Amino acid sequence: MNLFRSEEHVRNWARFDPATEEGIITLPDLVKLFSADYFQRRLDPDWVSRSREYAFGIIEALKAIGKTGPFWKRSKT
């Protein structure tokens, strides 16, 4: 993960790949994503047994911030 001051700085970065443009995410959207139970409940004693359930919260958070394209899909490997 690389953090930049603005989207303009991302695009001006020497190693910027236009194919990964969909992966640009704002800080407020990152906060929403990392507020999902998957991350917030990591210290719960039943986290491992419920992690699959919590993972659906990540999917919902991604939908809420408009990140639903191929870049954000889990690979099948």
Summary of the structure (lengths in Angstrom):
residues: 77
radius of gyration: 14.6
end to end distance: 20.9
largest distance: 44.3
contacts: 138
relative contact order: 0.14
helix: 58%
strand: 0%
